[in-house]
Amino acid sequence: MKVIIMGASLGRNCEHRPMEGREGFSVTFSVCENTREKVNGEWVEIATWYSCIYFTRSLKVCEYLKTGTKVCIFGDLSIDT
């Protein structure tokens, strides 16, 4: 399933490591999406966290993936329980 997460903030700087047996890197980071809901007549902020993995041959993207940066993410969703 394709998903788009817009306006999410990075929770920490990204981490990267070389992929075993393949050329390139896996870049991991977490993003938080804040929403507001009315609960018992009061507005409450709800934070939803997503762990993301990005596969790339260049680490240029890591220059931009710093804590607090707003990002838009498009990709496949997989759920780990």
Order of alpha helices (4+ residues) and beta strands (2+ residues): beta-beta-beta-beta-beta
